[in-house]
Each structure stands twice: as structure tokens, then as C-alpha cells.
């Protein structure tokens, strides 16, 4: 069955569009978006009436409405024709984006019942020339969701590296995955310390997309935390249900890989490097103990006060490795701190940066446009003082208050370039579905980053 959807600012704008006389049963959509829906022997028809402005807030309303319309359509309506009567392109694309993002289910391990094929969507009118790019972006989000949703017995550190390699081979970008021996030869003490309790080896993945027509002479480096499962190590998480979502602790790694999928498919003229340190964090017999001193890749000594503050240890080695590229900018993504989640809830991610104001503004603007919003937190020097002193150069834990910032200051120690840190602890995984966001992995950070990179390319 084909579903036809007409987008209009007012009913009379539909003009010569012929709808079944029996179209009725108006239902209130999101805010000032009103939708009329009909299904009969003639087919499935929907009118979406929205007189609103075209801005970031309105686009989010339309994404939600697009998801709402999809939920009303019969399961048999897998072909969808959207006719944009008089909306501008961005409004129509936002509506379509909500539909495509909502068309997701992680049913790989469900053995009974029918599995729906993905929707096939056509857009007529303004925005039609951008639909293919939109679908590539949404598909990348779904790739990130899939990786996050995979359990650790199906996707360990080695499997994550292999997934990146398969992606690079199919799309034509370079991927090198360092194994345990190479990581040891590089003396990546943070990654090795977190891995000590595991029976499975760590990996360090290096992705590089460098087209001949790249606009930038220095790469933009994306770093993703790849803890495929986090028990907390010997600082074991306090309750069993606090581990329920810990397969999502590689959400930052998923962002990096998914962004590479999209830019390679779209063949964007931009040089990007991705770095993903990966391991699980387990309380095995050889596990790092609270109080141990470790030596990082750059020679910095660290007193490990809490083995559940492990993400910053593996990211620090990756941030040091990034120096070899003399990067224009480094952005890291990590489900790093409960403090960020407590501060912002599930409504946005924390941004902390030591970068030009233009970069910070561009990241925030990208967050508003995609509704993957960023709240900037300060990097005051007092947070750095919390993690210095003691019996080593650094401690891997500051005070409970301002924990997101002291974690970021730990990371900053290992940078000497423009750098932004995005803490997605509260946004990478959802415990219940909402509009176009499913239960489980959300893929947050992918659309944000691609919007940011597109702004950079367009200058």
C-alpha cells in the first residue's frame, strides 16, 4: 500500500489536490501541527497543516509529527509519497527526517513474527533534491544505534574494530586496527590498565578519510570512547541494574564510525581522522586496583582512585595519539560521567571546549538545528587542581560536585590543539521510546557532527 502525505500551510493551499471526500477525523499533532488522516479502499492519505515559521524549534515539532504520522500508518504502507505543497525545503525535510528516524527497530535477535522492511520514501516539491543526503545521514544514525544495541557477547573490542574495517573496505576509506601487542609497544598505559581485568584483548582503531579535494590542510580528528561493556572494574557498580545499559558505553565510538559511513557515502571534501580506543572494563583477577599508579602514553603518571572512572584513561591515550596529526580540531565523544547526565538529564549533552569561539558557536548551532542540543560547561582551573597532587602527576577522580568538568580537565591535560569534549552520558541510550527516538541506542552525536562538518565545508 502507498501512503500519500500532503504538506501545506493551510487547507485552501491544497488547491487542485484531490483527496477522498471521506478524509476526516482530525487529530491534534505536535503543538501547532494539525493532521488529518484517512485510510480506505482508495489508499492511505494524510494532510499535515502547519502555518508555523521555519526555525530550529519548528523543525523539531515537524520531526516529531513525522514520527507520529508514521505510527498512524498501517504496517502495510511501506511506500510513502510526500507531496510538499507550499512548505520551505527545511520544514519538509524535517518532517521526512522524523519519519525515517522513527522507522527503526533492533530486531536482529527476534526469531518469531514478521519483520517489517524499511519504508521507501519519495519527496516531491521543495527539499526533494536533499532527500538522498538526508537518508544517508539517517542510515548512519541507525548504524550507530545498531552498534550500541549489540550486546558485548556479540560485539567486543575486536568485533568493533572489525566492523570499522568492513565499513572502510566497502566505502573506500582507510582503517587500521592495532592489536594488544602494538598497543603494548606504544605504551598506551591508560588503555592497557582498563583492559587488565578482561579476558579479551583491547583494540585501537584508526580511521582516515582523505579525499583529494579536501578543503582542510590539517585534519579534523574525532575520538570516541569504546568501552564495549563497563562493570566498573574492581570499583564495581553498586547495583545490578546500574549495569543494565552498560553495553552503551561505546556510544562515542559508534558516533565516530557512523560519521565516517556518512561522509564516505556522500563523498564530502573534508579530511577526517577517527580514533577509537576499545576494551571492556571487568573485575578480573589481574584488574587494576584502586590506588595503582599507571603511566600513560605521553609519560604522565596517574593515580587510579576509582576504576569506574575508566573512560578518561583510554581517551587520554587517544588524545595524545592525535597530536601526531597536528590537527585543526579534535572532538571527543564519550558516555563519560553520571554528573553530566544528572545536570542535563536526557535533553542534551554537555560541551566543554578549549577551542576558538567560532568552533563552539558552530557546534552549538549544529546542536540546535538537529535538536541534539549542547550545554556548555566551564573549564575553570579549580577543576584541574582537583585532579593534581597526591603521589602521581594526576588523579583520575575529582570531587563529586562538578564531576563532568574535572573529567574534562583530565582529558585537557593530554591536548595541545583546539579541542572540544562532548559528554553524551545522558543522551546515548534511552530507557523508553519517544517520538523518533527508540528505546536503546539513540545514535546521538551523529546528526550533530555531520551538521557541524557540513557547516565547515560550506564555509
C-alpha positions as CSV (number, residue, x, y, z in Angstrom):
1,X,0.0,0.0,0.0
2,X,1.2,3.5,-0.9
3,X,0.7,6.2,1.7
4,X,0.3,9.8,0.4
5,X,1.1,12.7,2.6
6,X,0.4,16.3,1.7
7,X,2.3,19.1,3.5
8,X,0.5,22.5,3.4
9,X,0.5,25.7,5.4
10,X,-3.3,25.9,5.2
11,X,-6.1,23.7,3.8
12,X,-7.0,26.1,1.0
13,X,-3.4,25.9,-0.3
14,X,-4.1,22.3,-1.4
15,X,-5.9,23.7,-4.4
16,X,-6.3,21.1,-7.1
17,X,-5.0,18.2,-4.9
18,X,-7.8,15.7,-4.9
19,X,-8.4,14.0,-1.7
20,X,-11.1,11.4,-0.9
21,X,-14.3,13.1,0.3
22,X,-14.2,10.9,3.4
23,X,-11.0,12.4,4.8
24,X,-11.9,13.4,8.3
25,X,-11.1,12.6,11.9
26,X,-8.7,15.4,12.6
27,X,-6.3,14.8,15.4
28,X,-4.0,17.3,17.0
29,X,-0.4,16.7,16.3
30,X,2.6,18.3,17.9
31,X,1.9,21.9,19.1
32,X,0.5,23.8,16.2
33,X,0.8,21.0,13.6
34,X,-2.6,19.6,12.8
35,X,-3.0,16.3,10.9
36,X,-6.0,14.7,9.2
37,X,-5.8,11.1,8.4
38,X,-7.8,8.7,6.3
39,X,-7.4,5.1,5.2
40,X,-9.9,3.3,2.9
41,X,-10.1,1.3,-0.2
42,X,-8.7,4.2,-2.2
43,X,-5.5,4.1,-0.2
44,X,-3.9,5.9,2.7
45,X,-4.0,9.7,2.8
46,X,-2.6,12.3,5.3
47,X,-2.9,16.0,5.4
48,X,-0.3,17.9,7.5
49,X,-1.3,21.5,8.1
50,X,1.4,23.8,9.6
51,X,1.4,27.6,9.3
52,X,4.5,27.9,11.6
53,X,7.8,29.6,10.9
54,X,10.8,27.8,9.7
55,X,13.4,27.6,12.5
56,X,15.1,25.0,14.7
57,X,12.2,24.8,17.2
58,X,9.6,24.3,14.4
59,X,11.8,21.7,12.6
60,X,11.8,19.6,15.8
61,X,8.0,19.8,16.0
62,X,7.8,18.5,12.5
63,X,10.3,15.7,13.1
64,X,8.0,14.6,16.0
65,X,5.0,15.0,13.8
66,X,6.6,12.9,11.1
67,X,7.2,10.1,13.6
68,X,3.6,10.5,14.8
69,X,2.2,10.1,11.3
70,X,4.3,7.0,10.6
71,X,3.0,5.4,13.8
72,X,-0.6,6.0,12.5
73,X,0.0,4.4,9.1
74,X,-0.8,0.8,8.6
75,X,2.1,-1.6,8.7
76,X,1.5,-2.5,5.1
77,X,2.2,1.1,3.9
78,X,5.9,0.8,3.3
79,X,5.9,3.1,0.3
80,X,5.4,6.7,1.2
81,X,4.9,9.6,-1.1
82,X,5.2,13.1,0.5
83,X,4.0,16.0,-1.6
84,X,5.3,19.3,-0.4
85,X,2.6,21.8,-1.4
86,X,3.9,25.1,-0.1
87,X,6.4,24.5,2.8
88,X,10.0,25.5,2.5
89,X,12.6,22.8,1.9
90,X,13.9,22.6,5.5
91,X,10.4,22.1,7.0
92,X,9.6,19.3,4.6
93,X,13.0,17.6,5.2
94,X,12.5,17.8,9.0
95,X,9.1,16.1,8.6
96,X,10.7,13.4,6.4
97,X,13.6,13.0,8.8
98,X,11.3,12.3,11.7
99,X,9.6,9.5,9.7
100,X,12.9,7.9,8.6
101,X,14.5,8.1,12.1
102,X,11.3,6.6,13.6
103,X,11.4,3.7,11.1
104,X,13.9,1.8,13.2
105,X,13.8,-1.4,15.2
106,X,16.6,-3.6,16.5
107,X,15.1,-7.0,15.8
108,X,18.2,-8.9,14.8
109,X,17.7,-11.5,17.6
110,X,13.9,-11.8,17.4
111,X,13.1,-15.2,15.9
112,X,9.3,-15.2,15.8
113,X,6.9,-12.9,14.0
114,X,7.2,-10.9,10.8
115,X,9.9,-8.3,10.3
116,X,9.0,-5.1,8.5
117,X,11.0,-3.9,5.6
118,X,12.3,-0.3,5.8
119,X,10.0,2.4,4.4
120,X,10.7,3.7,0.9
121,X,10.1,7.4,0.8
122,X,9.7,9.9,-2.0
123,X,9.5,13.7,-1.6
124,X,8.0,15.9,-4.3
125,X,8.4,19.7,-4.2
126,X,10.9,21.8,-2.3
127,X,13.5,19.7,-0.5
128,X,13.4,16.8,-2.9
129,X,17.0,17.4,-4.0
130,X,18.2,17.0,-0.5
131,X,16.3,13.8,0.4
132,X,19.1,11.4,-0.7
133,X,21.6,13.1,1.6
134,X,19.1,13.1,4.5
135,X,18.5,9.3,4.1
136,X,22.3,8.7,4.2
137,X,22.5,10.7,7.4
138,X,19.6,8.8,9.0
139,X,21.1,5.5,7.9
140,X,24.3,6.4,9.7
141,X,22.3,7.2,12.8
142,X,20.8,3.7,12.6
143,X,24.2,2.2,12.2
144,X,25.3,3.8,15.4
145,X,22.1,2.6,17.1
146,X,22.8,-0.9,16.0
147,X,26.3,-0.9,17.4
148,X,25.2,0.4,20.7
149,X,22.3,-2.1,20.9
150,X,24.6,-5.1,20.2
151,X,25.4,-7.0,23.4
152,X,29.0,-7.4,24.4
153,X,28.9,-11.2,23.7
154,X,28.2,-10.2,20.1
155,X,30.3,-7.1,19.8
156,X,33.5,-6.9,21.8
157,X,36.5,-4.7,21.2
158,X,37.9,-6.9,18.4
159,X,34.5,-7.1,16.8
160,X,34.1,-3.3,16.9
161,X,37.4,-2.9,15.1
162,X,36.4,-5.5,12.5
163,X,33.1,-3.6,12.0
164,X,35.1,-0.4,11.2
165,X,37.4,-2.4,8.9
166,X,34.4,-3.8,7.0
167,X,32.9,-0.3,6.6
168,X,36.2,1.1,5.4
169,X,36.6,-1.6,2.9
170,X,33.1,-1.2,1.5
171,X,33.2,2.6,1.3
172,X,36.8,3.2,0.4
173,X,38.4,4.8,3.5
174,X,41.5,3.6,5.4
175,X,41.1,1.7,8.7
176,X,44.0,0.2,10.8
177,X,43.2,-1.7,13.9
178,X,46.1,-2.0,16.5
179,X,46.0,-5.3,18.5
180,X,47.3,-5.8,22.0
181,X,50.9,-6.2,21.0
182,X,51.0,-3.0,19.1
183,X,49.2,-1.2,22.0
184,X,51.8,-2.5,24.4
185,X,54.7,-1.4,22.2
186,X,53.2,2.1,22.1
187,X,52.9,2.0,25.9
188,X,49.3,3.2,25.9
189,X,49.1,2.8,29.7
190,X,45.6,4.0,30.1
191,X,44.0,1.6,27.6
192,X,46.1,-1.3,29.0
193,X,45.2,-0.5,32.6
194,X,41.5,-0.6,31.9
195,X,41.9,-3.9,29.9
196,X,43.8,-5.7,32.7
197,X,40.7,-7.3,34.2
198,X,39.4,-8.6,30.9
199,X,40.0,-11.9,29.2
200,X,39.7,-10.3,25.8
201,X,42.4,-8.0,24.3
202,X,41.9,-4.3,23.6
203,X,42.0,-2.6,20.2
204,X,42.9,0.8,19.0
205,X,41.2,1.7,15.7
206,X,42.5,4.4,13.4
207,X,40.1,5.6,10.6
208,X,41.1,8.1,7.9
209,X,39.0,9.6,5.1
210,X,41.1,11.9,3.0
211,X,39.7,12.8,-0.4
212,X,41.9,14.6,-3.0
213,X,39.7,17.6,-2.9
214,X,39.6,18.1,0.9
215,X,39.2,21.7,2.0
216,X,41.3,21.4,5.1
217,X,45.1,21.1,5.1
218,X,45.0,19.8,8.7
219,X,42.6,17.0,9.7
220,X,39.6,17.2,12.0
221,X,40.1,14.3,14.4
222,X,37.1,12.6,16.0
223,X,37.8,10.5,19.1
224,X,35.3,8.0,20.5
225,X,35.2,6.2,23.8
226,X,34.9,2.5,23.0
227,X,34.2,0.7,26.3
228,X,32.1,-2.2,25.0
229,X,30.9,-3.1,28.5
230,X,31.6,-1.4,31.8
231,X,31.2,-3.2,35.1
232,X,33.1,-0.5,36.9
233,X,36.1,-2.9,37.3
234,X,37.1,-3.5,40.9
235,X,35.2,-0.3,41.8
236,X,32.1,-2.4,40.9
237,X,29.0,-0.5,40.1
238,X,26.8,-0.6,43.2
239,X,23.6,-2.3,41.9
240,X,22.9,-4.9,39.2
241,X,20.5,-2.6,37.3
242,X,23.2,0.1,37.1
243,X,24.9,-2.2,34.6
244,X,21.8,-2.8,32.5
245,X,22.7,-0.2,30.0
246,X,26.5,-0.5,30.1
247,X,26.7,-2.0,26.6
248,X,26.1,1.6,25.6
249,X,29.5,2.7,27.0
250,X,30.9,2.6,23.5
251,X,28.3,5.2,22.3
252,X,31.1,7.6,21.5
253,X,32.9,5.0,19.3
254,X,29.6,4.4,17.5
255,X,29.4,8.2,16.7
256,X,32.8,8.2,15.1
257,X,32.2,5.1,12.9
258,X,28.8,6.3,11.8
259,X,30.1,9.7,10.8
260,X,32.7,8.0,8.6
261,X,30.0,6.0,7.0
262,X,28.0,9.1,6.0
263,X,30.9,11.3,4.9
264,X,32.3,8.5,2.7
265,X,28.9,7.8,1.1
266,X,28.3,11.5,0.5
267,X,32.0,12.0,-0.7
268,X,32.3,15.2,1.3
269,X,35.5,17.2,0.6
270,X,36.9,17.1,4.1
271,X,39.9,15.3,5.7
272,X,38.8,13.5,8.9
273,X,40.6,11.1,11.2
274,X,38.9,8.8,13.7
275,X,40.5,7.3,16.8
276,X,38.7,4.7,18.9
277,X,40.4,3.0,21.9
278,X,38.3,0.0,22.9
279,X,38.1,-2.6,25.6
280,X,35.6,-3.9,28.2
281,X,36.1,-3.0,31.9
282,X,36.0,-6.1,34.1
283,X,36.9,-7.0,37.7
284,X,39.2,-9.9,36.6
285,X,42.0,-11.4,38.7
286,X,44.6,-9.1,37.1
287,X,42.4,-6.0,37.2
288,X,43.8,-2.6,38.0
289,X,43.3,-1.8,41.7
290,X,42.2,1.5,43.2
291,X,45.4,3.2,44.3
292,X,47.5,1.8,41.5
293,X,49.8,4.1,39.6
294,X,49.9,3.8,35.8
295,X,51.9,5.6,33.1
296,X,50.1,7.0,30.2
297,X,51.1,7.1,26.5
298,X,52.7,10.5,26.9
299,X,54.5,9.6,30.1
300,X,52.1,11.2,32.6
301,X,51.7,9.2,35.8
302,X,48.1,8.7,37.1
303,X,46.9,7.5,40.4
304,X,43.8,5.4,39.7
305,X,41.5,6.2,42.6
306,X,38.4,4.7,41.0
307,X,38.4,2.0,38.3
308,X,34.9,3.1,37.2
309,X,36.4,6.4,36.0
310,X,38.0,4.4,33.2
311,X,36.8,6.3,30.1
312,X,39.1,9.2,30.6
313,X,42.0,6.8,30.9
314,X,41.5,5.3,27.4
315,X,40.5,8.6,25.9
316,X,43.7,10.3,27.2
317,X,45.9,7.9,25.3
318,X,43.9,8.6,22.1
319,X,44.1,12.4,22.6
320,X,47.9,12.1,22.9
321,X,48.0,10.0,19.8
322,X,46.0,12.7,17.9
323,X,49.0,15.1,18.3
324,X,50.9,13.3,15.6
325,X,48.3,14.6,13.0
326,X,48.8,18.3,14.0
327,X,45.0,18.5,13.9
328,X,43.0,21.6,13.1
329,X,40.4,20.4,15.7
330,X,39.8,17.4,17.9
331,X,36.3,16.5,19.1
332,X,35.9,13.6,21.5
333,X,32.6,11.8,22.3
334,X,32.1,9.8,25.4
335,X,29.4,8.4,27.8
336,X,31.8,9.7,30.4
337,X,30.1,10.9,33.6
338,X,27.0,10.5,35.6
339,X,27.5,14.1,36.6
340,X,26.7,15.3,33.0
341,X,23.6,13.1,32.9
342,X,22.4,14.4,36.3
343,X,23.0,18.0,35.2
344,X,21.2,17.8,31.9
345,X,19.0,14.7,32.0
346,X,18.2,13.2,28.6
347,X,17.6,16.5,27.0
348,X,21.0,17.5,25.9
349,X,24.7,16.7,26.0
350,X,27.5,18.5,27.9
351,X,30.0,20.5,25.9
352,X,33.4,21.6,27.3
353,X,35.9,23.1,24.9
354,X,39.3,24.8,24.6
355,X,38.7,26.0,21.1
356,X,38.0,29.2,19.2
357,X,34.7,30.8,19.9
358,X,33.7,30.2,16.3
359,X,34.0,26.5,16.7
360,X,32.0,26.5,19.9
361,X,29.2,28.6,18.3
362,X,29.2,26.3,15.2
363,X,28.9,23.2,17.4
364,X,26.0,24.8,19.4
365,X,24.3,25.9,16.2
366,X,24.6,22.4,14.8
367,X,23.1,21.1,18.0
368,X,20.1,23.4,17.8
369,X,19.5,22.6,14.1
370,X,19.4,18.9,14.7
371,X,17.9,19.2,18.2
372,X,20.9,17.3,19.6
373,X,21.5,20.2,21.9
374,X,24.7,21.1,23.7
375,X,25.0,22.9,27.0
376,X,28.4,24.4,27.6
377,X,30.0,23.9,31.0
378,X,33.1,25.9,32.1
379,X,36.6,24.6,32.4
380,X,37.8,26.6,35.4
381,X,41.3,25.9,36.6
382,X,39.9,24.9,40.0
383,X,38.6,21.7,38.4
384,X,42.2,20.9,37.3
385,X,43.5,21.5,40.8
386,X,41.2,18.7,42.0
387,X,42.9,16.1,39.9
388,X,46.5,17.1,40.6
389,X,48.7,16.4,43.5
390,X,48.9,13.3,45.6
391,X,51.5,10.6,44.7
392,X,51.4,10.9,40.9
393,X,51.1,13.7,38.3
394,X,47.3,13.3,38.1
395,X,44.4,11.5,39.8
396,X,41.6,10.0,37.7
397,X,38.9,11.4,40.0
398,X,38.0,14.8,41.3
399,X,35.2,15.8,43.6
400,X,31.7,14.5,43.3
401,X,30.5,18.0,42.5
402,X,31.4,19.3,39.1
403,X,32.4,15.7,38.1
404,X,31.8,16.3,34.4
405,X,34.2,19.3,34.4
406,X,37.0,17.6,36.4
407,X,36.8,14.6,34.0
408,X,37.1,17.1,31.1
409,X,40.1,18.8,32.7
410,X,41.8,15.4,33.0
411,X,41.3,15.0,29.2
412,X,42.5,18.5,28.6
413,X,45.9,17.7,30.1
414,X,46.6,15.5,27.1
415,X,45.8,18.1,24.4
416,X,47.8,20.8,22.8
417,X,45.4,21.7,20.0
418,X,41.9,23.1,19.6
419,X,39.7,20.6,21.4
420,X,36.0,20.0,22.2
421,X,34.7,17.4,24.6
422,X,31.1,16.2,24.3
423,X,29.7,14.1,27.2
424,X,26.8,12.0,25.9
425,X,26.2,10.0,29.1
426,X,22.6,11.2,29.4
427,X,21.7,11.0,25.7
428,X,23.3,8.0,24.1
429,X,20.8,5.4,25.5
430,X,17.1,5.7,26.1
431,X,15.1,3.6,28.5
432,X,11.8,4.2,26.7
433,X,10.9,5.2,23.2
434,X,9.9,8.8,22.5
435,X,8.8,10.2,19.1
436,X,11.6,9.3,16.6
437,X,14.0,8.1,19.3
438,X,13.7,4.4,20.0
439,X,14.3,2.5,23.3
440,X,18.0,1.6,23.4
441,X,20.8,3.3,21.4
442,X,19.8,6.7,20.2
443,X,22.7,7.5,17.8
444,X,23.0,10.9,19.4
445,X,26.0,12.9,18.1
446,X,25.9,11.6,14.5
447,X,23.5,14.2,13.1
448,X,25.1,16.9,15.2
449,X,28.6,16.1,13.9
450,X,27.5,15.8,10.3
451,X,25.7,19.2,10.5
452,X,28.9,20.7,12.1
453,X,31.1,19.3,9.3
454,X,28.6,20.5,6.6
455,X,28.8,24.0,8.1
456,X,32.6,23.8,7.9
457,X,32.5,22.6,4.2
458,X,30.1,25.3,3.2
459,X,32.3,27.9,4.9
